Every structure is written in structure tokens, then in C-alpha cells.
Amino acid sequence: MSSAWISLGNAIMEQLRQFQSWLPIPAAYLPIAIFLLRTTDISISTLRTFAVARGNRLSTWLLGFTQALLFVTAVSAVLTQLQNVLNLLAFAAGMATGNVLGITIESMLAPGHSLLRIHSPGRGEALAKELRGLGQGATLVSGKGLDGMVSLIYCYVPRRKVRRIKDQLIIIDPEAYISVENVRQLRGGWRA
């Protein structure tokens, strides 16, 4: 039984060597190539995850296909030279770097919208006026909290503007409670 596993392992390693032959990289540069492949692969994986959450099928498919090609290439490079510790370290470092890079790229692109839910004990009108002055729609609702009347404001904002708008609202009402939710789909509204 063990000899069958050994021959299967040898056959797989031979296939990996043949697969890697189309990517002739000198052994000294292989850790750099593995690091770059893995960084790109994981960055794409992070972006693909966000595309899945938004329900974007075409982007998900294209990113998944590209990610799989890069992953198989990086893994084959590591498996053909398991004795080289630098290859293993490059693979791990590429994964860690790819996670950070993917999140950074996604936050820079910041596609889609977020829902700002703002609770204000006394400055609701001023906050809604500020939002409208910034070109955002704002729905103001009165409510009753533990300590009396409060204003609840709903506002859909492009994701790339969330931080700036939150900062401006906090200047007007430092006691406002602001929650942010990602919105998968948005239809209608005052600009529709």
C-alpha cells in the first residue's frame, strides 16, 4: 500500500515539474516569483470575496479563474523544491502580504453604498441639513429613547465618502451615535 502512495507522489511531482517547465525561472529568483504570485493570488481572492458579497457574478468568475491559475502556479513552484526553505517562507509571506494588499485595494476602490444610521439626542435637524448640504439624501425620523426624544436619520452614502461625512457629522453633534452598514443593492431614492 505505501509503495502505491510513493509512486503516486512521484507521478504528481513529475507532473508539477512538467507544468512548471513553461515558467523557466532561475532557482535564485524562484522565492521572489512565489512571493509575487502568492501576493497577487491572495489580493485577487480578497477582491473576489467582496464581489461575491455584492452578487457580481462575472467579476467573481473572472477573479476566481485568475486566482486559481496563480495559486496552482505558486503551489507547483513550492512543491517542486520543497527542500528550499526560502520558497516556503516566500509562499507564507506572499499570503500575508496579499491579505493586506487586497484589503487596501478594496478600500481604495470602495465600490457601492453604505447606510449611515445616525441617532442624535438633540441635533437631528442640523445633521439632516448638513447631509443635504453635502448632496446626500437624508430621512429624519423622530423616536423616543431612554432619556427622551431622539432623531434617527437614514442616509445612503457612497462608500468612499463615509469617513469624510462621519467626521463632519461628529463636529456638529459629538454625541451622535453613527452606525454604518454595507448595502448590497440600492434602487430608487430622491435622486432616482
Contacts in CASP RR format, 6 or more apart in sequence:
PFRMAT RR
TARGET T0000
AUTHOR 0000-0000-0000
METHOD contacts of the structure
MODEL  1
MSSAWISLGNAIMEQLRQFQSWLPIPAAYLPIAIFLLRTTDISISTLRTF
AVARGNRLSTWLLGFTQALLFVTAVSAVLTQLQNVLNLLAFAAGMATGNV
LGITIESMLAPGHSLLRIHSPGRGEALAKELRGLGQGATLVSGKGLDGMV
SLIYCYVPRRKVRRIKDQLIIIDPEAYISVENVRQLRGGWRA
13 79 0 8 1.000
13 80 0 8 1.000
16 76 0 8 1.000
16 79 0 8 1.000
16 80 0 8 1.000
17 80 0 8 1.000
19 72 0 8 1.000
19 76 0 8 1.000
20 73 0 8 1.000
20 76 0 8 1.000
20 77 0 8 1.000
20 80 0 8 1.000
23 33 0 8 1.000
23 73 0 8 1.000
23 77 0 8 1.000
25 33 0 8 1.000
25 77 0 8 1.000
27 81 0 8 1.000
27 84 0 8 1.000
30 77 0 8 1.000
30 81 0 8 1.000
30 84 0 8 1.000
30 86 0 8 1.000
30 87 0 8 1.000
30 90 0 8 1.000
31 84 0 8 1.000
31 86 0 8 1.000
31 87 0 8 1.000
31 89 0 8 1.000
31 90 0 8 1.000
32 90 0 8 1.000
33 77 0 8 1.000
34 74 0 8 1.000
34 77 0 8 1.000
34 78 0 8 1.000
34 87 0 8 1.000
34 90 0 8 1.000
34 91 0 8 1.000
34 94 0 8 1.000
35 90 0 8 1.000
35 91 0 8 1.000
35 93 0 8 1.000
35 94 0 8 1.000
35 97 0 8 1.000
36 94 0 8 1.000
37 70 0 8 1.000
37 73 0 8 1.000
37 74 0 8 1.000
37 77 0 8 1.000
38 70 0 8 1.000
38 71 0 8 1.000
38 74 0 8 1.000
38 90 0 8 1.000
38 91 0 8 1.000
38 93 0 8 1.000
38 94 0 8 1.000
38 95 0 8 1.000
38 97 0 8 1.000
38 98 0 8 1.000
39 94 0 8 1.000
39 95 0 8 1.000
39 97 0 8 1.000
39 98 0 8 1.000
39 101 0 8 1.000
40 70 0 8 1.000
40 98 0 8 1.000
41 67 0 8 1.000
41 70 0 8 1.000
41 71 0 8 1.000
41 74 0 8 1.000
41 98 0 8 1.000
42 94 0 8 1.000
42 95 0 8 1.000
42 97 0 8 1.000
42 98 0 8 1.000
42 99 0 8 1.000
42 101 0 8 1.000
42 102 0 8 1.000
43 98 0 8 1.000
43 101 0 8 1.000
43 102 0 8 1.000
43 105 0 8 1.000
44 63 0 8 1.000
44 64 0 8 1.000
44 66 0 8 1.000
44 67 0 8 1.000
44 70 0 8 1.000
45 63 0 8 1.000
45 64 0 8 1.000
45 67 0 8 1.000
46 98 0 8 1.000
46 99 0 8 1.000
46 101 0 8 1.000
46 102 0 8 1.000
46 103 0 8 1.000
46 105 0 8 1.000
46 106 0 8 1.000
47 63 0 8 1.000
47 102 0 8 1.000
47 105 0 8 1.000
47 106 0 8 1.000
48 59 0 8 1.000
48 60 0 8 1.000
48 63 0 8 1.000
48 64 0 8 1.000
48 67 0 8 1.000
50 106 0 8 1.000
51 59 0 8 1.000
51 60 0 8 1.000
51 63 0 8 1.000
52 60 0 8 1.000
53 182 0 8 1.000
53 184 0 8 1.000
54 111 0 8 1.000
54 112 0 8 1.000
54 184 0 8 1.000
55 184 0 8 1.000
74 91 0 8 1.000
75 91 0 8 1.000
77 87 0 8 1.000
78 87 0 8 1.000
78 88 0 8 1.000
78 91 0 8 1.000
81 87 0 8 1.000
82 88 0 8 1.000
110 158 0 8 1.000
110 159 0 8 1.000
110 160 0 8 1.000
111 159 0 8 1.000
112 158 0 8 1.000
112 159 0 8 1.000
112 182 0 8 1.000
112 183 0 8 1.000
112 186 0 8 1.000
113 156 0 8 1.000
113 157 0 8 1.000
113 158 0 8 1.000
113 159 0 8 1.000
113 183 0 8 1.000
113 186 0 8 1.000
114 156 0 8 1.000
114 157 0 8 1.000
114 158 0 8 1.000
114 159 0 8 1.000
114 162 0 8 1.000
114 180 0 8 1.000
114 181 0 8 1.000
114 182 0 8 1.000
114 183 0 8 1.000
115 154 0 8 1.000
115 155 0 8 1.000
115 156 0 8 1.000
115 157 0 8 1.000
115 180 0 8 1.000
115 181 0 8 1.000
115 183 0 8 1.000
116 153 0 8 1.000
116 154 0 8 1.000
116 155 0 8 1.000
116 156 0 8 1.000
116 157 0 8 1.000
116 162 0 8 1.000
116 165 0 8 1.000
116 166 0 8 1.000
116 169 0 8 1.000
116 178 0 8 1.000
116 179 0 8 1.000
116 180 0 8 1.000
117 152 0 8 1.000
117 153 0 8 1.000
117 154 0 8 1.000
117 178 0 8 1.000
117 179 0 8 1.000
117 180 0 8 1.000
117 181 0 8 1.000
118 124 0 8 1.000
118 127 0 8 1.000
118 151 0 8 1.000
118 152 0 8 1.000
118 153 0 8 1.000
118 155 0 8 1.000
118 169 0 8 1.000
118 176 0 8 1.000
118 177 0 8 1.000
118 178 0 8 1.000
119 150 0 8 1.000
119 151 0 8 1.000
119 152 0 8 1.000
119 176 0 8 1.000
119 177 0 8 1.000
119 178 0 8 1.000
120 127 0 8 1.000
120 150 0 8 1.000
120 151 0 8 1.000
120 153 0 8 1.000
120 173 0 8 1.000
120 175 0 8 1.000
120 176 0 8 1.000
120 177 0 8 1.000
121 147 0 8 1.000
121 148 0 8 1.000
121 150 0 8 1.000
121 151 0 8 1.000
121 175 0 8 1.000
122 149 0 8 1.000
122 150 0 8 1.000
122 151 0 8 1.000
122 173 0 8 1.000
123 151 0 8 1.000
123 172 0 8 1.000
123 173 0 8 1.000
123 175 0 8 1.000
123 176 0 8 1.000
124 140 0 8 1.000
124 151 0 8 1.000
124 153 0 8 1.000
124 173 0 8 1.000
125 140 0 8 1.000
125 151 0 8 1.000
126 172 0 8 1.000
126 173 0 8 1.000
127 138 0 8 1.000
127 151 0 8 1.000
127 153 0 8 1.000
127 169 0 8 1.000
127 172 0 8 1.000
127 173 0 8 1.000
127 176 0 8 1.000
128 138 0 8 1.000
128 140 0 8 1.000
128 151 0 8 1.000
128 153 0 8 1.000
130 168 0 8 1.000
130 169 0 8 1.000
130 172 0 8 1.000
131 137 0 8 1.000
131 138 0 8 1.000
131 153 0 8 1.000
131 155 0 8 1.000
131 165 0 8 1.000
131 169 0 8 1.000
132 138 0 8 1.000
134 165 0 8 1.000
134 168 0 8 1.000
136 155 0 8 1.000
136 156 0 8 1.000
136 157 0 8 1.000
136 165 0 8 1.000
137 155 0 8 1.000
137 156 0 8 1.000
137 189 0 8 1.000
137 190 0 8 1.000
137 191 0 8 1.000
138 153 0 8 1.000
138 154 0 8 1.000
138 155 0 8 1.000
139 153 0 8 1.000
139 154 0 8 1.000
139 155 0 8 1.000
140 151 0 8 1.000
140 152 0 8 1.000
140 153 0 8 1.000
141 151 0 8 1.000
141 152 0 8 1.000
141 153 0 8 1.000
141 154 0 8 1.000
142 149 0 8 1.000
142 150 0 8 1.000
142 151 0 8 1.000
142 152 0 8 1.000
143 149 0 8 1.000
143 150 0 8 1.000
143 151 0 8 1.000
143 152 0 8 1.000
144 150 0 8 1.000
155 165 0 8 1.000
156 183 0 8 1.000
156 186 0 8 1.000
156 189 0 8 1.000
157 165 0 8 1.000
159 182 0 8 1.000
162 180 0 8 1.000
166 178 0 8 1.000
166 180 0 8 1.000
169 176 0 8 1.000
169 178 0 8 1.000
170 176 0 8 1.000
170 178 0 8 1.000
END
